[in-house]
Amino acid sequence: MTDEILGATAEMPESPLTGVEVIQTALKTMPLSPGVYRMINAKGEVLYVGKARALKKRVTSYTQLSRLPERLRRMVSETASMEIVTTHTEAEALLLEANYIKRMKPRFNILLRDDKSYPWLMLTGGHEFPQLAKHRGKMDKSSSYWGPFASAWAVNQTINILQRVFQLRTCSDSVFSSRTRPCLLFQIKRCSAPCVDRISREDYAGLVRQAKEFLAGEGATLKAEFAAEMEQAAEALDYERAAVLRDRIRALASMQESTVVNPSSIRDADVIAVWQTAGQACIQVFFIRGGRNNGNRAFYPAHTKDETDADILAAFLAQFYDDKPPPALLLVNRELEEAPLLSEALGIKRGHKVEILRPQRGERREVVEHAETNAREALERKLAESAGQAKLLDGVAKVFGLDEPPNRIEVYDNSHIMGTNPYGVMIVGGPEGFDRRSYRKYSIKSGITPGDDFGMMREVLERRFGRALKEAAEQGREKSADWPDVLLIDGGAGQLSAVQSVLDSLGVRDVKLVSIAKGPDRNAGREWFHTLDAPPFQLEPRDPVLYYLQRLRDEAHRFAITTHRAGRSKAFVKSELDEIPGIGPTRKRALLNHFGSARGVSQAGLAELEAVAGVNRETARAIYGHFHPDWTPA
């Protein structure tokens, strides 16, 4: 948030009072201006974040307990202090409220669980032959972007079809500059091979222009243009050219037919529908850009049972677009009381008008109903899966003598090859299945001897629980918010006692420690389970709990292997230029683009190095000296 939005901040003085008395004390100095208020408990945890057109009037309502639902009465009773931030307008207050909710995660607010970055389609700038690529993260002003897409799969499918139609390069600049002959993509007609001059700069620029027109929603115009060119080529007996154009037309048609929703009356919009049942809600979002469906994604916000569909949807919109630009049109399936305010706030984010509409007829209504059906079906599947998952966790509690089903099971594994590129990983399972947002990778920092898996496990556990204990101490809690109920490790009694000694040294208590070991014949289904308070035991081969515990172990093993492979691949592609002081990513890219490889840089003379953009005389001497240790500067 900018300083202009923040306006003034006020912190209400803490006191031994709680509940209504705290609010009444805060009201004595609270202004009538727009702003955001935070209710905080005795531990310093933010309970609730709200916005108001007039702070004093809004907060006064919390002193009338008889008019509040039970949830809010409980929140008021826990309130020990309040903080407010004034803003210039209510729309600015709404934006600030959404930002605070996403960062602070107050337990009495509706919370959007979305830590995902969305992929975009990018055409790079600053190069005579732009590259077509998938992009996440910060955007470069010199490049062009289209999106967002719901998933990497959706953007990869789009890139694949664009390659077939426009044959733009997808290779990196360093690969492009080092090519001496066309690659396989040219052979299968997915690239025009500008790297080896198989296409002129002007013709490639024409393909880039056509791709941009198509991504801007001019697909019908392009198909007509290709059809006319195909007829001309056929009349001129240039059947090879005609066949190429025919394939382009088919690829364009397949792109428009490859998604479920491609409404002709919608150019750029997000279609958003909410469905609620059994105290849970699902929100389905379809991303439509340039008249094409860029995919859809389901969200399951945390909320209480007394929240209405409209309340959940309004909170979702404010939080969802906190870190991404909204399109010009949002189509929703519920009437929103604060739709004008949301439109104004999102318009501030976008810099242009944003319309929120609940369509009543025609194709737009059909699209919203389709999204609503997807939301309902996704929620039904999730509820069915959750019911099965709840039975499994009940079984885990029974098998290991827990007082209640575990909410968080952590599983650890290691991977390395003779001590090289060692990694430890943690995966998490719980009521919602695998919680992949909580997975963690630990690059082993201390040197280990080959085969010292326990040394790796010790470092991983010390780092994981050391952070958790520090976080709990800072918040004045006994446990951190992500404290596990069960810790599952792969191994036998030896690994169990070794891990327990690490936990004892850290002062970790109240965690059920279990090790799972395959039998002497290493057959899955005959695993032995070891705990500290019972003799080793086996489960029946067809026991669903056994299958579940095997899946947890196998998922940790899979994640460890893929993490190790990724780290090893990264080490393989590391350039010797990374070892030279003063050579960052920009200069490294410039050197590789100029000389084609690190070997070419090592064989270059001082004058050649100084000729590279961004490399001055001092840097050139540092590079030359790195590759020629015996050289003495004049």
KOLPALUM-996454 format. One record per residue (C-alpha): residue in one letter; x, y, z. Coordinates in steps of 0.02 Angstrom, whole numbers, plus 50000, padded with zeros to 5 digits. Layout:
BEGIN
AXYZ...
END
This chain:
BEGIN
M500005000050000T500595017549961D500805031350087E499345040450005I498205025850045L498855022850218G498485040350280A498715040250469T498995025650585A498445024950767E498795011750897M497555010851039P498435009451208E498474992151285S497624989751453P497114975751571L495344977651503T494604965251380G493084963951269V491814977851260E492794988751383V494304988951266I493204994051119Q492335007651220T494025014651273A494635014551093L493065023451033K493475038851138T494875043751018M494285035050859P493935046450708L492425045950592S493525044850438P493675029550324G494965016550373V495404999150433Y495314992450611R496184977250687M495604967850842I497034959750937N497054947251080A498164946851235K499524936951143G499674950051007E498774939350877V497654948550755L495894941650776Y494984951650644V495284964950512G493844975750452K493574991350347A492335005450370R491725021250286A491635028950461L492745019850586K491875025950743K490125021150684R490685003950625V491674999350781T490265005350894S489194990850831Y490364978650921T489834985551090Q488034979651063L488304961351104S486474956451098R486434960550912L487994950650869P488084932350816E488984920250932R490564920450826L490764939350843R490324939151029R491744926751054M492914938050953V492454953351056S492744943851219E494524939551163T494964957351109A496314965251217S496824979951105M496394988450940E497374996850802I496695007850664V497355014750499T496425029450419T496275031150230H495615044250111T494155033950043E493195018150082A493855010049922E495635012649982A495125005250150L494464989750061L496124987349969L497104989350131E495934977250222A496214963850089N498094966350100Y498084964650290I496984949150286K498144940250163R499684944650266M499024942450443K497764928250416P496574932950559R495544917950613F493874927350619N494004933350438I493564924050279L495274918550215L495814914850037R497084900850036D498084905249882D499974906749885K500174902149703S500964913049570Y500074911949404P501004909049240W500924921449096L501354920048912M502804931348865L503594937948706T505294944748754G505844962148706G507564969248668H507974955948537E507764956248348F506994938748357P505854938648512Q505684922648612L504014914748656A504074908548836K503134904948997H503424917849135R503134919449321G503634933549437K504114951549402M503724958249229D504964967149117K504284982849034S505164978848870S504234962248849S502404958548807Y501304947748919W499634938748905G498714930149047P498584925049182F498354906449148A497594894849276S499054882549269A500724878849189W499844865449085A498654878449011V500044890348959N501114875948891Q499644870248783T499484887948716I501344889148679N501274872348589I499874878248474L500694895248445Q502274886048391R501264876248263V500434891948195F501764905348203Q503384895448224L504164907648347R505734902348440T505604896148619C507464893548654S508454904848772D509574918848706S511154909148750V510564893648654F509984904748510S511684913148492S512664896848496R511684887148364T512574882448203R511184871948126P509304870448150C508664860548298L507304847248299L505914860148319F506314866548144Q506234848948074I504494846048146K503904863248091R503774870948264C505104884548237S505654895148089A507504893648140P507974912048147C509564906548239V510324900548075D509514913347959R508164901747889I506974916647901S507294935147874R507114947948011E505644955847918D504704939447895Y504984934648078A504324951748131G502774947848027L502524931648125V502714941048289R501424953748231Q500204939948185A500464931148352K500104947348446E498524950148343F497924932648381L498274934448568A497324950948563G495774941448503E495944943648313G495904924948276A494484926248149T495384939848052L496984929448047K496064913947987A495304923947845E497024930947803F497804913447803A496374906747696A496624920247565E498494916947561M498184898247546E497054900747394Q498364911947313A499724898947344A498634885047273E498244895347117A500124898347095L500394879447112D501434882447270Y500674867547358E501994866747493R501594884447549A499734880647538A499964865447650V500874875847780L499454888447783R498164874447793D499054867547947R499044884848026I497184886747999R496874869648078A497964874048228L497004890248255A495364880748248S495974867548370M496494881048493Q494744888448493E493964871248513S495174864448644T494334872648794V492614870248869V492144888648872N492564899948726P491154912848728S491044923848575S490274938348672I491644939248804R493364946048762D494264948848929A493434943349090D493554932149242V492034921249270I491844918049457A490554907049541V490334901849723W489444886349790Q489204882349974T488604866650062A488944857250223G489824872450297Q491134873150158A491264883650001C492094882049832I492444896449714Q492794892249532V493714905049424F493834904349234F495124915849153I494544922148982R495734932848882G495584937948699G494004927248687R494974911548739N494814901348897N496504901448986G495944887949107N495054887349273R495474884149455A494504879949612F494774888749779Y494154883549951P494164898950066A494134896650254H492544903750331T491244900650465K489584891950434D488554907850455E489394917050310T488284919650156D488814915749977A488874934449940D489994937950091I491204924150041L491244929849860A491534948149906A492964943750023F493704932449890L493704946149757A494594958649869Q495944946249921F496164937349754Y496594953249660D497714960149797D499274954449703K498674953049523P497824964849399P495954962049376P495194961749201A493924974649144L492454962949178L492044951049320L490534939649294V489854932549458N488424921249509R487814931149661E487224948949688L488514958249793E487924971949909E489604980749896A489824978249708P490024997049673L491334998649810L492264983149749S492214989949571E492955006449629A494324997949731L494804985849592G494785000349469I496105008749576K497164992949565R496944991349377G497055009649333H495475007849228K493645004249258V493184986849322E491374980949305I490624967549418L489084959849337R487864945849376P487154941949203Q485304937649190R485184930749013G486104925448858E487824917948834R488574927048984R487314918949100E487684901749024V489544904249057V489224908949239E488064893949261H489424882849189A490664889749317E489374887049455T489154868849402N491034866549408A491084874349583R489704862749646E490494847149572A492224851649637L491534854349812E490594837849807R492194828849758K493164837449895L491854833150027A491874814949972E493774814449978S493774823050148A492584810150218G493734796150161Q495244805550226A494404808050396K494144789150411L495984786150372L496544798650504D495354790650630G496224774150589V497954781950613A497414788450784K496784771150833V498344762050771F499564773550863G498534777151018L498204795650986D496844804851082E496124812150922P496434811150733P498024820350682N497854836850588R499654836850527I500784822050487E502564826250435V503634813750339Y505504815850310D506714808250185N508464811450115S509264809549944H511064810649882I512324801149777M513894796749876G513674812649977T513504824349826N512054836649806P511264830949971Y509484836150006G508244832650145V506384835150121M504794836150222I503064832250156V501434835250249G499794825650255G498184830050345P496294831450331E496414838650155G497614825250092F499374830250039D499694848450087R500934852649950R501034870950000S501864865150162Y503184854150078R504954859750116K506664856650038Y508264857450140S509904858850048I511134850850168K512404864150216S513594854250326G514784841950246I514244823850265T515144807650235P514394795950104G512974785950180D512774796950335D510894798250319F510694801550505G511844816650495M510734823550357M509154819850457R509884828450610E510214844550513V508474844350436L507594841850604E508664855050690R508244867750555R506394863450548F506044862850735G507294876450778R506304888450670A504634882350741L505214884450922K505904901750886E504274906950802A503254900550950A504354909951074E504184926250976Q502284924550976G502184919751159R501494902651116E501924885351174K501884878550996S501994886150823A500464886150710D501204872350602W501664860450743P501484842150690D500474828850779V501404814050703L503174812950636L503444798050517I505184792550464D505794778650351G506824766250452G506854754350598A507184755050785G508914762650760Q508264777350659L506844779550784S507984781250935A509194792450840V507814804550788Q507094804450964S508794809651032V508784824650914L507034829650968D507524827751152S509034839051127L507904852251050G506604850851187V505244844851067R503774836851157D502014831151114V502464823950943K502064805750908L503634798150829V503394783050714S504614773950601I504084762850457A505264749050400K505074736050265G505264717950318P506794707050282D506174703250105R505844721850071N504064718250014A502794732250024G501354726550132R502434718250264E503094734150345W503514734850530F503034750050632H504104755850778T503584767750916L504364772051085D502904765851190A502474749251108P503354734051033P503554733450843F501974727850751Q501274724950577L499594729350501E498504717950398P499074718150214R497374724850156D497184737750294P496764755050217V497804763450353L499324753450295Y499044759350116Y498904777250177L500524776450277Q501394768450128R500774782750017L501474795450139R503174786850141D503204784749952E502714802949924A504164808650034H505344797249937R504694803949770F504894821949827A506664818649891I507194810549727T506474824449617T507244837849730H508944829449720R508834827749531A508364845949510G509814851449621R511024840149528S510434846849359K510654864649422A512424860549475F512784853149303V512284869049212K513204880649330S514444890949232E516244894549281L515804912849256D514804911749418E516454910449513I517124927149450P516834941849571G515814955649492I514974944549361G513114944449396P511684937749290T511654952649170R513514952449129K513514933349123R512114933748994A513014947048893L514624936948890L513754920748841N512764929448705H514364937248637F515514922148644G514254907848641S514944898248791A516044899648945R517434891348846G517324905348717V517484918148858S519014909048926Q519874909948756A519494928348725G520794942048735L520694957948838A520134968548691E518764956248645L518134955948825E518084974948834A517034975048675V515594966348765A514174977848818G514234981149006V516034975049028N517264988949071R519164987949072E519274983049256T517994969049237A518834962749079R520484961549171A519634951949313I518874939549189Y520504937349094G521484935049255H520264921649315F520584910949161H522464915149155P523124913649334D524924916349280W524514932749191T525204948449275P524294964849235A525424977949155
END
